[in-house]
């Protein structure tokens, strides 16, 4: 009888690890290639729109943001109950413990009103991809709740809890944050977590820097599902204007309208 192989052999584990690393590397390389293709398609489409008369200057920055398309479904009772049960303890902790709240440091990237407004439009176009990680916690830790208490000192423990309960929707984006409703976050901004109020995805962070450095007051924002360019828009402080984009790399904007 042949001896059974030693499946715990270090050589076998090293081989499996190497294969796993190679697989991850290939996936990352493939995604980088797709991202480059998506951005190139958006840039060509913006250039075609400029030639067709769109008000897109040569210095107008472009970025790509994700775009989630999950359906709106009833909020599961177990998700709602888990969230509210945890919330009771976290709110109580802010009333019985001396939780320090650091001063709110202004974000220099968002100092210009038009930049902050364009970031908000970018989040709207994305439809809350980052929110899908909020699950049954909504990023609401003790630090965030302590900040809310600091800014709304008149609210009692029960009143603060009731405020959060009142904003839980009956329906939300499937497998997303409890507060991720059809029109966005159902919580008033003052009651959202520190993470939610401060976070900018990589695409919007790059765009904020580009707007600051270029002095442009408009931007082109493309929306992607990590596979293809889904939509394109010219965004200013007050408006979001859809832009036509090519169906394939050989089609021009003029040809699409023929």
N, C-alpha and C positions, 0 to 999 in steps of 0.2 A: 504493500500500500504506500502510495506516495505521501510524504509528509505534507501536512496542511501549511499553507503559507502563513507567515507571521504578519497578520494584518495591522499589528501595532508597530511594525518596523519603522524606525525614523526615516528610512529611505522612501517608504511608501507615502508617509505623511508629507515629506518634503516634495515628492512628486505631485501629490494632490494639491498642495499649496501653490506650487509653481503653475499648475494648470489653471487653478482659480485666478491667480494673479494675471495670467495671460488673457483669460476671458474678460476680466474687468478692464484690462488695458485696451483690449479690442473694442469693448463697449464704449469706453470713454473716447477713444479715437473716432469711432463711428459717430458719436453724438457731436463731437467737435466739428466733424466734417459737415454734419447736417446743420449745425448752428451757423457755420460759415456760409453754407448754401442759402439758408433762410435770410441771413443778413444781406448777402449779395443780391438776392431777389428783391428785397425791400429797397435797397439802394438804387437798383435799376428802375424800379417802379416809381420811386420818388423823382428820379431824373426825368423819366418819361412824363410824369405829371407836371414837372416844371416846364418842359417843352410845350406841353398842352395848355399852359397858362396858369397853373397853380402858383400861388404866392410862396414859393419855396426858394429862398436865397441860397447862394453857394455855401454859406456858413451855417446853415440850419442843421443842427445835430440830429442824428437818427439813433434810435435804440429799439431793441426787441424785448417785449415783456411776455410772460406766459399768459395763457388764457384758458381758464377752466370752464367746462361745459357740462358739469354734473346736473342732474335733474333736481327739481324741488320736490321733496317728499315730506310726509308727516314726521315730526321729530319723535324718535322712539322714546317711549316712557322710561325705559331703563337708562337711556342717556341723560334725559332730563333729571331723573331722580338721583343719579350718580353725581351729576354736576351740582345740584342744589344741596345735597348732603355734604359734599366737600366744602361747598361755599360757606355753610353755617359755621364750620370749624375755623375756617380762615378768617372770616369776618370777626368771629369771637376773639381770635388771637390778637387782632389789632386793638381791641378794647381792653384786654387784660395785660398786654405786654407793651413795653415802651419800644415801639418799632421806629427806628430812625428813618427819616425820609430825606434823601439828598436833594439839594436845590435843583430845580429844573434848568439844566444847561441849554442855552439856545443852540440850535443846529446851524452852524455857519453856512452849510450848503443850501439851507432853505431860507436864508435871511431875506432874499429878494422876494417880494410878494408873487411875482409872475412865476418864479421857479417853484415855490410852494404850491401854487395853483395847478401848474402843469403836472406836478407829482400826483396831486389828487386825481386829475383826469386820467393819468396813467394807471392808477390803482383801479379806477372805474372800468377802464378798458380791459384790464386783466380779469376782473370779476372775482377777485379774492382767492387766487391760488394759494397764497400764504395762509389764508384763513382756514384752509382745509386741514391744517395741522392743529387747530384749536380744540377739536374733539369735545370731550366732556370736561375740559378745564378752562377753555377760553383764555389761557395764559394768565389767568387771574390769581397770582400768588399774593402772599401777605404783603410784599413790598408795594405792589400795585394798589391793593386795598387800603394800605396805610396812607398812600398819597391821596386817594379819594377821600378818606376821612379828614385829612388835613385840609382839603379844599372844600369840604362840605361838613364842617364841624357840628352843625345844628342837627344832623341826622343821628337818631339813636341807632343802636344795634339792630333792632327789629325793623326800623324804617329803612336802613341801608339794605338789609336783606330783601325787604319787600320791593325795593326799587329794582333790584336785579331780577327778582321773580317776575315783576310786571313786564319786563322787556324780553322774556323768553318767548319766542314765536311758536305757533302751533306747527308751522312747516319751516323747513330749512333746507340748505343745499345738502344733498346726500353725502353721508360720511364726512361731514365737515363740522365746523364749530357750532355749538348750540345756538349762537347768536348770528350765524351766517344766513340771513334771509334772502328772499328773492331780489330785493333792492339794495343788498349790502348788509352791513352790520346794523343790527336792530338796537344796539346799545348807543346812547349818546356818547360822544367822544370823551367827555369828562369822566365817564365811568368805565372806559375801556382800559385794558392792561397797558403797562408801560411799553411792553413789546409791540403791541398793536399801534400805539401812538407814535412810536419812533422808527419802526422797521421800514427800510427801503430795500427792495430786492436789488440784485446786482445790476440789472438793466436800468433801473431808475436812479441808482447811485451814480452810474456812469453818465446818465443823461443830466443829472443835476450839476455834475462837475463840468460837463461840456457846455451847458447853458451859462454857467458862471464864467467860464474861461472865454467863451465866444462872444458873449454879450447878446446873443440871440434871444428874442422874446417869443419864439415859436419853436416847435420841434416836430419831427416825424416819428411816430410810434407805430411799430408793427406788432401784431399779436400772433403768437405761435403756440402750437401744442407739442413742441419739440420734434415734430415730424415735418411740418410745412408752415408756410406763411398763411395765416387765416384771414387777416384783415390788416388795413393800413389806414392811418389817420394823421392829419395835420392838426396839431394841438397848440392853442394859445392860452393865455390866462383865462379867457372867457368862453372860448369856443372849441369844439371838436368837429372837424370836417372830414368825413370819409374820403379816402383817396382810392381811385381805381388802381388795381395792380394786375400784372401780367398773369395769364393762365399758364404760360410756359416761357422759357427763356428766349424763344424765337418770336413771340408775339409782342407787338408794340401796342401802346395805348390806342393809337389811331386805328390800327387794324382791328382791335377789339370792338370798336364802335361802328365799323363799316357794316 
